[in-house]
């Protein structure tokens, strides 16, 4: 992607991440607490913009990290911590081995990007690793779509048109999935494209640097799932 001008105009990384977090909360509250409200399709549509923004900043993080192993370790730890809260919200512990959270998908996406960006490995081996990461993420939240988004944003970071072309192609595959059972809710799948104008506003700056804010983005995810699960239990109590 073309080098981004570092100016005060537009949105910085923290602001975009906060938008993504807010959309995620709206999406999860709708999905797990109020799935039958008439506005559910609209609220889920808004929530779909979270994953693309998260994938974009995984790729940005890869470009700027000074310690890839620590970065991978943080994502893997977040994936492990998030697994139980995620499955509790998705049918309970009976689905423990059937699915996993987006944190696992993001970890695999970062691993695929790190391997693919390394010039020491041949193309055929890179393809095998990417396919393996997609397979491991197949039943996880956002599945292989997020893997390919991270690869697109990361490998074409110096070519904005190609990066967003990859994003649009993968996003179209995701949106088409919703057409399998056409309904008003199908429109919500196209919410991933709402991320495009927001990402185009990214000004290349980080925003306020704070460890609390940095790690808060990781740990808010499992914490808010636990809160939503607890509220769902309260709503089921007669």
PAZAPA-4460 file (N, C-alpha, C; in steps of 0.05 Angstrom, whole numbers, plus 32768, in hexadecimal, padded with zeros to 4 digits):
% residues 238
    n_x    n_y    n_z   ca_x   ca_y   ca_z    c_x    c_y    c_z   seq   type   mol
   8011   7FE8   8000   8000   8000   8000   8011   8019   8000     1      X     A
   8009   802D   7FF2   8019   8045   7FF0   801E   8051   800C     2      X     A
   8036   805C   8010   803C   8067   802A   8027   807C   8032     3      X     A
   801C   807A   804A   8007   808C   8053   8013   80A5   805E     4      X     A
   8007   80BC   8058   8011   80D5   8063   800B   80D7   8081     5      X     A
   801E   80DE   8090   801B   80E0   80AD   8012   80FC   80B4     6      X     A
   7FF8   8100   80B4   7FED   811A   80BA   7FD7   8117   80CF     7      X     A
   7FCE   812E   80D9   7FB9   812D   80ED   7F9D   8129   80E0     8      X     A
   7F9B   812A   80C6   7F82   8127   80B9   7F7A   8109   80B7     9      X     A
   7F61   8104   80B4   7F58   80E8   80B3   7F56   80DB   80CE    10      X     A
   7F58   80C0   80CE   7F55   80B1   80E7   7F6F   80A2   80ED    11      X     A
   7F77   80A2   8106   7F8F   8093   810E   7F88   8076   8115    12      X     A
   7F9C   8066   811B   7F97   804A   8120   7F85   8046   8138    13      X     A
   7F89   8054   814E   7F79   8051   8165   7F5C   8057   8160    14      X     A
   7F57   806C   8151   7F3B   8074   814B   7F2D   805E   813A    15      X     A
   7F3C   8054   8126   7F30   803F   8116   7F2B   8025   8126    16      X     A
   7F3D   801F   8138   7F39   8007   8148   7F22   800A   815B    17      X     A
   7F1E   8022   8166   7F07   8027   8177   7EED   8025   8168    18      X     A
   7EED   802F   814F   7ED5   802C   813E   7ECF   800E   813A    19      X     A
   7EE4   7FFF   8135   7EE1   7FE2   8130   7ED7   7FD4   814A    20      X     A
   7EE1   7FDC   8161   7ED8   7FD0   817A   7EBA   7FD7   817F    21      X     A
   7EB2   7FF0   817A   7E97   7FF8   817E   7E84   7FE8   816B    22      X     A
   7E8C   7FE5   8152   7E7C   7FD5   813F   7E7B   7FB8   8147    23      X     A
   7E90   7FAD   8152   7E91   7F92   815C   7E7D   7F8E   8172    24      X     A
   7E7C   7FA0   8185   7E6A   7F9E   819C   7E4D   7F9E   8192    25      X     A
   7E47   7FB0   817F   7E2C   7FB1   8173   7E25   7F97   8166    26      X     A
   7E38   7F8C   8157   7E34   7F73   8149   7E2F   7F5C   815C    27      X     A
   7E40   7F59   8170   7E3D   7F42   8182   7E25   7F45   8194    28      X     A
   7E1E   7F5D   819D   7E06   7F60   81AD   7DED   7F59   819D    29      X     A
   7DED   7F61   8184   7DD7   7F5A   8173   7DD5   7F3C   816E    30      X     A
   7DEC   7F2F   8168   7DED   7F13   8161   7DE5   7F01   8178    31      X     A
   7DEF   7F08   8190   7DEC   7EF6   81A7   7DD6   7EFD   81BA    32      X     A
   7DCD   7F17   81BA   7DB9   7F1F   81CC   7D9E   7F26   81BF    33      X     A
   7D9F   7F33   81A8   7D87   7F3C   819B   7D86   7F35   817D    34      X     A
   7D89   7F1B   8177   7D8B   7F14   815A   7D71   7F17   814B    35      X     A
   7D5B   7F1A   8158   7D41   7F1B   814A   7D35   7F36   8148    36      X     A
   7D44   7F4B   8152   7D39   7F66   814F   7D38   7F6D   8132    37      X     A
   7D24   7F7E   812A   7D21   7F84   810D   7D39   7F91   8101    38      X     A
   7D48   7FA0   8111   7D60   7FAE   8107   7D79   7F9D   8107    39      X     A
   7D77   7F83   810C   7D8E   7F72   810F   7DA0   7F72   80F7    40      X     A
   7D94   7F72   80DF   7DA4   7F72   80C6   7DB5   7F8B   80C4    41      X     A
   7DAA   7FA2   80CC   7DB8   7FBB   80CA   7DCF   7FBC   80DE    42      X     A
   7DC9   7FB3   80F7   7DDE   7FB3   810B   7DF4   7FA0   8105    43      X     A
   7DED   7F89   80F9   7E02   7F76   80F1   7E12   7F81   80DA    44      X     A
   7E05   7F8F   80C8   7E13   7F9C   80B1   7E29   7FAF   80BC    45      X     A
   7E22   7FBF   80D0   7E36   7FD1   80DC   7E4D   7FC0   80E9    46      X     A
   7E45   7FAB   80F5   7E59   7F9A   8103   7E6D   7F8D   80F1    47      X     A
   7E66   7F89   80D7   7E77   7F7B   80C4   7E91   7F8B   80BE    48      X     A
   7E91   7FA5   80C4   7EA9   7FB4   80BC   7EC0   7FAF   80D0    49      X     A
   7EBB   7FA2   80E6   7ED0   7F9E   80FA   7EE7   7F8C   80F0    50      X     A
   7EE0   7F75   80E5   7EF5   7F62   80DC   7F08   7F6E   80C8    51      X     A
   7EFF   7F7C   80B3   7F12   7F87   80A0   7F25   7F9B   80AD    52      X     A
   7F1B   7FAB   80C0   7F2D   7FBF   80CD   7F41   7FB0   80DE    53      X     A
   7F39   7F9B   80EC   7F4B   7F8B   80FC   7F61   7F7E   80EA    54      X     A
   7F59   7F74   80D3   7F6C   7F67   80C1   7F80   7F7C   80B7    55      X     A
   7F76   7F94   80B0   7F87   7FA9   80A6   7F9D   7FAF   80BB    56      X     A
   7F96   7FB1   80D4   7FA9   7FB9   80E8   7FBB   7FA1   80F1    57      X     A
   7FB3   7F89   80EC   7FC5   7F72   80EF   7FDC   7F75   80DB    58      X     A
   7FD5   7F7C   80C2   7FEA   7F80   80AD   7FFB   7F98   80B4    59      X     A
   7FEF   7FAE   80BE   7FFE   7FC6   80C6   8011   7FBF   80DD    60      X     A
   8007   7FAF   80F0   8017   7FA7   8106   802F   7F97   80FD    61      X     A
   802B   7F86   80EA   8041   7F76   80DF   8057   7F88   80D3    62      X     A
   804E   7F9D   80C5   8060   7FAF   80B8   8071   7FBF   80CC    63      X     A
   8066   7FC4   80E3   8073   7FD6   80F7   807F   7FC7   810F    64      X     A
   8078   7FAE   8113   8082   7FA1   812B   80A0   7F9D   812B    65      X     A
   80AC   7F9F   8142   80C8   7F9A   8145   80CE   7F7E   8151    66      X     A
   80B8   7F70   8158   80BB   7F55   8163   80A4   7F44   815A    67      X     A
   80A7   7F37   8143   8092   7F27   8137   8089   7F10   8149    68      X     A
   809C   7F03   8156   8095   7EED   8168   8083   7EF6   817F    69      X     A
   8089   7F0D   818A   8079   7F18   81A0   805D   7F1F   8196    70      X     A
   805C   7F2A   817E   8042   7F31   8172   8031   7F18   816D    71      X     A
   803D   7F04   8162   802F   7EEA   815E   8027   7EDF   8179    72      X     A
   8038   7EE1   818D   8032   7ED6   81A7   801A   7EE4   81B4    73      X     A
   8019   7EFE   81B1   8002   7F0D   81BC   7FE8   7F04   81B0    74      X     A
   7FE8   7F01   8195   7FD0   7EF8   8188   7FC8   7EDC   818F    75      X     A
   7FDC   7ECA   8192   7FD6   7EAF   8199   7FCB   7EAE   81B5    76      X     A
   7FD7   7EBD   81C8   7FCC   7EBD   81E3   7FB0   7EC8   81E4    77      X     A
   7FAB   7EDE   81D4   7F90   7EE9   81D3   7F7C   7ED5   81C8    78      X     A
   7F85   7EC5   81B4   7F74   7EB0   81A8   7F6D   7E9B   81BD    79      X     A
   7F81   7E92   81CD   7F7C   7E7E   81E1   7F69   7E88   81F7    80      X     A
   7F6E   7EA1   8200   7F5D   7EAC   8214   7F40   7EB1   820A    81      X     A
   7F3E   7EB7   81F1   7F24   7EBE   81E5   7F13   7EA5   81DE    82      X     A
   7F20   7E8E   81DD   7F12   7E76   81D2   7EF9   7E6F   81E3    83      X     A
   7EFC   7E6C   81FD   7EE6   7E64   820D   7ECF   7E79   820D    84      X     A
   7ED5   7E93   8210   7EBF   7EA7   820E   7EB1   7EA5   81F3    85      X     A
   7EC0   7EA0   81DE   7EB4   7E9F   81C3   7EA2   7E87   81C1    86      X     A
   7EAB   7E70   81C9   7E9A   7E58   81C6   7E82   7E59   81D9    87      X     A
   7E84   7E66   81F0   7E6E   7E6A   8202   7E57   7E79   81F4    88      X     A
   7E5F   7E8D   81E4   7E4B   7E9D   81D5   7E41   7E8E   81BD    89      X     A
   7E4F   7E7A   81B4   7E47   7E6B   819C   7E3E   7E4F   81A3    90      X     A
   7E2C   7E4D   81B5   7E20   7E33   81BB   7E2B   7E24   81D3    91      X     A
   7E3E   7E30   81E1   7E49   7E23   81F9   7E61   7E12   81F4    92      X     A
   7E6B   7E05   8209   7E84   7DF6   8207   7E82   7DDD   81F5    93      X     A
   7E69   7DD6   81EE   7E66   7DBF   81DC   7E73   7DC5   81C0    94      X     A
   7E77   7DDE   81BA   7E83   7DE6   81A0   7EA0   7DED   81A4    95      X     A
   7EAD   7DE3   81BA   7EC8   7DEB   81C0   7EDB   7DE5   81AA    96      X     A
   7ED8   7DCE   819C   7EEB   7DC6   8187   7EE0   7DCC   816B    97      X     A
   7EC9   7DD8   816A   7EBD   7DDD   8150   7EC3   7DF8   8143    98      X     A
   7ECA   7E0B   8154   7ECE   7E26   8149   7EE1   7E35   815B    99      X     A
   7EEA   7E4D   8153   7EFB   7E5D   8164   7EF7   7E7A   815C   100      X     A
   7F02   7E8C   816B   7EFD   7EA9   8168   7F0D   7EB5   8151   101      X     A
   7F07   7ECE   814C   7F16   7EDC   8137   7F33   7EE0   813F   102      X     A
   7F39   7EE0   8159   7F55   7EE3   8162   7F67   7ECC   8157   103      X     A
   7F5C   7EB4   8156   7F6A   7E9E   814A   7F6F   7EA2   812C   104      X     A
   7F5A   7EAD   811F   7F5D   7EB3   8102   7F71   7EC8   80FD   105      X     A
   7F72   7EDD   810E   7F85   7EF3   810B   7FA1   7EE9   8110   106      X     A
   7FA5   7ED7   8123   7FBF   7ECB   8128   7FC9   7EBB   810F   107      X     A
   7FB7   7EAB   8104   7FBE   7E9C   80EC   7FC4   7EAF   80D4   108      X     A
   7FB5   7EC4   80D2   7FB9   7ED7   80BD   7FD4   7EE5   80BF   109      X     A
   7FDC   7EEC   80D8   7FF6   7EF8   80DC   800C   7EE4   80D5   110      X     A
   8009   7ECB   80DE   801C   7EB6   80D8   801F   7EB2   80BA   111      X     A
   8008   7EB2   80AB   8009   7EAF   808E   8017   7EC6   8081   112      X     A
   8012   7EDE   808B   801F   7EF6   807F   803D   7EF6   8084   113      X     A
   8045   7EEF   809D   8061   7EEF   80A4   8070   7EDB   8092   114      X     A
   8064   7EC4   808E   8071   7EAF   807D   8072   7EB8   8060   115      X     A
   805C   7EC3   8057   805A   7ECB   803A   806C   7EE2   8033   116      X     A
   8071   7EF4   8047   8082   7F0B   8042   80A0   7F05   8044   117      X     A
   80A6   7EED   804C   80C3   7EE6   8050   80CE   7EDC   8035   118      X     A
   80E2   7EEA   802A   80EC   7EE3   8010   80FC   7EC9   8010   119      X     A
   8102   7EBE   8027   8112   7EA5   8028   8103   7E8D   801F   120      X     A
   80E8   7E8E   8020   80D8   7E77   801A   80CE   7E77   7FFD   121      X     A
   80CD   7E60   7FF0   80C3   7E5F   7FD4   80A5   7E63   7FD4   122      X     A
   809B   7E6B   7FBC   807F   7E71   7FB9   806E   7E59   7FBF   123      X     A
   8076   7E41   7FB6   8065   7E29   7FBB   8062   7E23   7FD9   124      X     A
   8077   7E28   7FE9   8075   7E24   8005   8063   7E39   8012   125      X     A
   8065   7E52   8009   8054   7E67   8013   8036   7E60   800E   126      X     A
   8030   7E56   7FF6   8015   7E4E   7FF0   800B   7E38   8002   127      X     A
   801C   7E25   8008   8014   7E0F   801A   800E   7E1A   8036   128      X     A
   801F   7E2C   803F   801B   7E37   805A   8001   7E48   805B   129      X     A
   7FFC   7E58   8047   7FE4   7E68   8046   7FCB   7E56   8046   130      X     A
   7FCC   7E41   8035   7FB5   7E2F   8034   7FB1   7E21   804F   131      X     A
   7FC8   7E1A   805D   7FC6   7E0D   8077   7FB9   7E20   808B   132      X     A
   7FC1   7E39   808A   7FB5   7E4D   809D   7F97   7E51   8097   133      X     A
   7F90   7E51   807D   7F74   7E54   8076   7F64   7E3C   8080   134      X     A
   7F70   7E24   807E   7F63   7E0B   8087   7F5F   7E0C   80A5   135      X     A
   7F73   7E14   80B4   7F72   7E16   80D1   7F5E   7E2A   80DA   136      X     A
   7F59   7E3F   80CA   7F45   7E53   80D1   7F29   7E4E   80C6   137      X     A
   7F26   7E38   80B8   7F0D   7E34   80A8   7EF4   7E36   80BA   138      X     A
   7EF5   7E2A   80D2   7EDD   7E2A   80E3   7EDE   7E40   80F8   139      X     A
   7EF2   7E51   80F6   7EF4   7E67   8109   7EE5   7E80   80FF   140      X     A
   7EE1   7E93   8110   7ED3   7EAC   8109   7EE3   7EBA   80F3   141      X     A
   7ED5   7EC1   80DE   7EDF   7ECE   80C6   7EF1   7EBD   80B5   142      X     A
   7EF6   7EA5   80BD   7F01   7E90   80AC   7F18   7E99   809A   143      X     A
   7F19   7E8E   8082   7F2F   7E95   806F   7F2D   7EB1   8064   144      X     A
   7F16   7EBD   8066   7F13   7ED8   805B   7F27   7EEB   8069   145      X     A
   7F28   7EE9   8083   7F3A   7EFB   8092   7F58   7EF5   808C   146      X     A
   7F5E   7EDB   8088   7F7A   7ED4   8081   7F82   7EE3   8067   147      X     A
   7F71   7EE1   8053   7F78   7EEE   8039   7F77   7F0C   803B   148      X     A
   7F66   7F17   804B   7F66   7F34   804F   7F81   7F3E   805B   149      X     A
   7F89   7F30   806F   7FA3   7F37   807B   7FBA   7F34   8067   150      X     A
   7FBA   7F1F   8057   7FCE   7F1C   8043   7FCD   7F33   802E   151      X     A
   7FB5   7F3A   8026   7FB2   7F4F   8012   7FBC   7F6A   801D   152      X     A
   7FB4   7F71   8035   7FBC   7F8A   8041   7FDA   7F8A   8046   153      X     A
   7FE5   7F73   804D   8002   7F72   8054   8014   7F70   803D   154      X     A
   800E   7F5E   802A   8020   7F5A   8013   801F   7F72   7FFF   155      X     A
   8008   7F7F   7FFE   8005   7F96   7FEB   8003   7FB0   7FFA   156      X     A
   8011   7FB2   8010   8010   7FCA   8021   801A   7FE3   8011   157      X     A
   802C   7FDF   7FFE   8036   7FF5   7FEE   8026   7FFA   7FD5   158      X     A
   8010   7FEC   7FD2   7FFF   7FEF   7FBA   7FE2   7FEF   7FC3   159      X     A
   7FD8   8006   7FC9   7FBD   8009   7FD4   7FA8   7FFC   7FC2   160      X     A
   7FAA   8000   7FA8   7F96   7FF6   7F95   7F95   7FD7   7F96   161      X     A
   7FAC   7FCA   7F97   7FAC   7FAD   7F98   7FA2   7FA3   7FB3   162      X     A
   7FA9   7FB1   7FC8   7FA1   7FA9   7FE3   7F82   7FA9   7FE5   163      X     A
   7F76   7FBE   7FDB   7F59   7FC0   7FDD   7F4B   7FAF   7FC8   164      X     A
   7F59   7FA9   7FB2   7F4E   7F97   7F9E   7F4B   7F7B   7FAA   165      X     A
   7F60   7F72   7FB9   7F60   7F58   7FC6   7F49   7F58   7FDB   166      X     A
   7F48   7F6E   7FEB   7F33   7F70   7FFF   7F17   7F6E   7FF3   167      X     A
   7F13   7F7C   7FDD   7EF9   7F7C   7FD0   7EF2   7F60   7FC5   168      X     A
   7F06   7F53   7FB9   7F01   7F38   7FAD   7EF9   7F24   7FC3   169      X     A
   7F08   7F25   7FD9   7F02   7F12   7FEF   7EE8   7F1A   7FFD   170      X     A
   7EE4   7F35   7FFF   7ECA   7F3E   800B   7EB2   7F36   7FFA   171      X     A
   7EB6   7F36   7FE0   7EA0   7F2D   7FCF   7E99   7F0F   7FD3   172      X     A
   7EAE   7EFF   7FD7   7EAA   7EE3   7FDD   7E9B   7EDF   7FF7   173      X     A
   7EA1   7EF0   800B   7E94   7EEF   8024   7E76   7EF7   8021   174      X     A
   7E72   7F0D   8012   7E57   7F17   800F   7E45   7F04   8000   175      X     A
   7E51   7EF6   7FEC   7E42   7EE3   7FDC   7E38   7ECC   7FED   176      X     A
   7E47   7EC5   8002   7E3F   7EB0   8014   7E24   7EB5   8020   177      X     A
   7E1E   7ECF   8025   7E04   7ED6   8030   7DED   7ED2   801D   178      X     A
   7DF3   7ED0   8003   7DDE   7ECC   7FEF   7DD3   7EB0   7FEE   179      X     A
   7DE0   7E9E   7FFD   7DD7   7E82   7FFD   7DBA   7E80   8007   180      X     A
   7DB4   7E90   801A   7D98   7E92   8024   7D90   7EAF   8023   181      X     A
   7D87   7EB9   800C   7D80   7ED5   8009   7D6B   7EDF   801D   182      X     A
   7D71   7EF5   802A   7D5E   7F02   803C   7D68   7F1E   8042   183      X     A
   7D59   7F2D   8051   7D62   7F48   8059   7D7D   7F47   8067   184      X     A
   7D81   7F31   8077   7D9A   7F2E   8086   7DB2   7F2B   8073   185      X     A
   7DAD   7F22   805A   7DC3   7F1E   8047   7DD2   7F38   8042   186      X     A
   7DC4   7F4F   8044   7DD0   7F69   8040   7DE7   7F6E   8053   187      X     A
   7DE4   7F62   806C   7DF8   7F68   8080   7E14   7F5E   8079   188      X     A
   7E15   7F4A   8068   7E2F   7F3F   8060   7E40   7F54   8050   189      X     A
   7E32   7F66   8043   7E40   7F7B   8034   7E4B   7F91   8046   190      X     A
   7E46   7F8F   8060   7E51   7FA2   8072   7E6F   7FA3   8073   191      X     A
   7E7C   7F8D   806A   7E9A   7F8E   806A   7EA5   7FA5   8059   192      X     A
   7E95   7FAD   8045   7E9F   7FC2   8033   7E9D   7FDE   8040   193      X     A
   7E8F   7FE0   8057   7E8E   7FF9   8065   7EA9   8000   8070   194      X     A
   7EBB   7FEC   8072   7ED6   7FF2   807D   7EE7   8001   8069   195      X     A
   7EE1   8000   804F   7EF2   800C   803B   7EF4   802B   803F   196      X     A
   7EDE   803A   8041   7EE2   8057   8045   7EF0   805E   805F   197      X     A
   7EEC   804E   8073   7EFA   8053   808D   7F18   804E   808A   198      X     A
   7F1F   8039   807D   7F3C   8033   807A   7F49   8047   8068   199      X     A
   7F3A   8052   8055   7F46   8066   8043   7F4B   8080   8052   200      X     A
   7F3E   8083   8069   7F42   809B   807A   7F5A   8098   808D   201      X     A
   7F66   8080   808D   7F7D   807C   809F   7F94   808E   8098   202      X     A
   7F9E   809D   80AB   7FB2   80B1   80A6   7FCF   80A7   80AB   203      X     A
   7FD2   808E   80B2   7FEC   8082   80B6   7FF8   8087   80D1   204      X     A
   7FE9   8094   80E3   7FF3   8099   80FE   7FE6   8086   8112   205      X     A
   7FF4   8083   8129   7FEA   806F   813D   7FD6   807B   8150   206      X     A
   7FDA   8094   8157   7FC9   80A0   816C   7FD8   809E   8187   207      X     A
   7FC9   80A3   819C   7FD5   80A2   81B7   7FE1   8086   81BC   208      X     A
   7FFA   8086   81C4   8007   806C   81CA   8004   8066   81E8   209      X     A
   7FF7   8050   81EE   7FF2   8048   8209   7FF1   8029   820B   210      X     A
   8000   801E   821E   7FFF   8001   8221   7FE3   7FF7   8228   211      X     A
   7FD5   8007   8239   7FBA   7FFF   8240   7FA8   7FFE   8228   212      X     A
   7FAB   8012   8216   7F9B   8012   81FE   7FA4   7FFB   81EB   213      X     A
   7FBE   7FF7   81E8   7FC9   7FE3   81D7   7FBE   7FC7   81DE   214      X     A
   7FC2   7FC0   81F8   7FB9   7FA5   8200   7F9B   7FA4   8205   215      X     A
   7F8F   7FBB   8209   7F72   7FBC   820C   7F63   7FB2   81F4   216      X     A
   7F6E   7FB7   81DC   7F62   7FAE   81C4   7F62   7F8F   81C3   217      X     A
   7F76   7F82   81CE   7F77   7F65   81CF   7F64   7F59   81E3   218      X     A
   7F63   7F64   81FB   7F54   7F58   8211   7F37   7F61   8213   219      X     A
   7F30   7F76   8205   7F14   7F7E   8205   7F04   7F68   81F7   220      X     A
   7F0F   7F5B   81E3   7F01   7F47   81D3   7EF6   7F31   81E5   221      X     A
   7F07   7F22   81F3   7EFB   7F0C   8204   7EEA   7F17   821B   222      X     A
   7EF1   7F2F   8225   7EE2   7F3A   823C   7EC6   7F41   8233   223      X     A
   7EC2   7F4D   821C   7EA7   7F55   8214   7E96   7F3C   820D   224      X     A
   7EA3   7F27   8203   7E94   7F0E   81FD   7E8A   7F02   8217   225      X     A
   7E9A   7F02   822C   7E92   7EF7   8245   7E7A   7F07   8251   226      X     A
   7E7B   7F21   824E   7E65   7F32   8257   7E4C   7F2D   8248   227      X     A
   7E4E   7F2A   822E   7E37   7F24   821D   7E2B   7F09   8224   228      X     A
   7E3D   7EF5   8228   7E33   7EDA   8230   7E24   7EDB   824B   229      X     A
   7E2F   7EEA   825E   7E23   7EEC   8278   7E07   7EFA   8276   230      X     A
   7E06   7F0F   8266   7DEC   7F1D   8262   7DD8   7F0A   8255   231      X     A
   7DE1   7EF9   8241   7DCF   7EE7   8234   7DC4   7ED3   8248   232      X     A
   7DD4   7ECA   825C   7DCA   7EB8   8271   7DB5   7EC6   8281   233      X     A
   7DB9   7EDF   8288   7DA6   7EEE   8298   7D8B   7EF1   8289   234      X     A
   7D8D   7EF5   826F   7D75   7EF9   825E   7D65   7EDF   825C   235      X     A
   7D73   7EC8   825F   7D66   7EAE   825E   7D59   7EA6   8278   236      X     A
   7D62   7EB3   828E   7D58   7EAC   82A8   7D3B   7EB5   82AB   237      X     A
   7D29   7EA3   82B2   7D0C   7EAA   82B5   7D08   7EBE   82CC   238      X     A
***
